[in-house]
Amino acid sequence: MDNQDMEYRGSYPPWSRTVSLNEMTGEAGIDFDQFVSCIEEGMSNSQMAERFQLSEAAVNSLTEHFFHYGIGSVMGGD
């Protein structure tokens, strides 16, 4: 291992402080499994907003989180 590798090793905690999608959907008052099913079915953000009675901006935030971080977003770093 060279000096550059040593510099970055251990610089970050082995977990993420990013909120999981499950927590985010819960805070929005919608069922996590239903939300993921809507994504799987290819529903648009406007269709999901209507279905869950949320703003399109809120649904957009949730779908962006899903496509950027995935379902869990918390990963170990052993």
C-alpha positions as CSV (number, residue, x, y, z in Angstrom):
1,M,0.0,0.0,0.0
2,D,1.5,3.4,-1.0
3,N,1.2,6.6,1.0
4,Q,-1.8,7.8,-1.1
5,D,-3.8,4.6,-0.2
6,M,-2.9,5.1,3.5
7,E,-4.1,8.7,3.4
8,Y,-7.7,7.7,2.4
9,R,-7.9,4.4,4.3
10,G,-9.9,5.0,7.5
11,S,-10.7,8.6,6.6
12,Y,-14.4,8.0,6.6
13,P,-16.7,6.0,8.9
14,P,-17.8,2.6,7.7
15,W,-21.4,3.6,7.5
16,S,-23.5,6.3,5.9
17,R,-25.4,9.1,7.6
18,T,-27.8,9.2,4.7
19,V,-31.4,8.5,5.6
20,S,-32.8,5.3,4.1
21,L,-35.6,5.3,1.6
22,N,-37.7,3.3,4.1
23,E,-37.4,6.2,6.6
24,M,-38.1,8.8,4.0
25,T,-41.3,7.2,2.8
26,G,-42.4,6.7,6.4
27,E,-41.8,10.4,7.1
28,A,-43.9,11.2,4.0
29,G,-46.7,9.0,5.3
30,I,-46.6,6.4,2.4
31,D,-46.0,2.7,2.4
32,F,-42.5,1.8,1.4
33,D,-43.4,-1.4,-0.5
34,Q,-46.1,0.4,-2.4
35,F,-43.7,3.2,-3.4
36,V,-41.1,0.7,-4.7
37,S,-43.8,-1.2,-6.6
38,C,-44.8,2.0,-8.3
39,I,-41.2,2.5,-9.4
40,E,-41.1,-1.1,-10.6
41,E,-44.3,-0.6,-12.6
42,G,-42.8,2.5,-14.3
43,M,-45.3,5.0,-12.9
44,S,-44.4,8.7,-13.4
45,N,-43.7,11.0,-10.5
46,S,-47.0,12.8,-11.3
47,Q,-48.9,9.6,-11.2
48,M,-47.3,8.6,-7.9
49,A,-47.9,12.1,-6.4
50,E,-51.6,11.7,-7.3
51,R,-51.8,8.1,-5.9
52,F,-50.1,9.0,-2.6
53,Q,-51.5,12.5,-2.3
54,L,-48.1,14.2,-2.1
55,S,-46.6,17.0,-4.1
56,E,-44.8,16.1,-7.2
57,A,-41.6,17.7,-5.7
58,A,-41.8,15.3,-2.7
59,V,-42.2,12.2,-5.0
60,N,-39.4,13.5,-7.2
61,S,-37.1,13.7,-4.1
62,L,-38.0,10.2,-3.1
63,T,-37.4,8.7,-6.6
64,E,-34.1,10.6,-7.0
65,H,-33.0,9.2,-3.7
66,F,-34.0,5.7,-4.9
67,F,-32.0,5.9,-8.1
68,H,-29.0,7.5,-6.5
69,Y,-28.7,5.5,-3.2
70,G,-30.9,2.5,-3.7
71,I,-33.2,1.0,-1.1
72,G,-30.9,0.9,2.0
73,S,-28.2,3.5,1.4
74,V,-26.4,2.3,4.5
75,M,-23.3,0.2,3.7
76,G,-20.7,-1.3,5.9
77,G,-17.0,-0.7,5.4
78,D,-15.3,-3.6,7.0
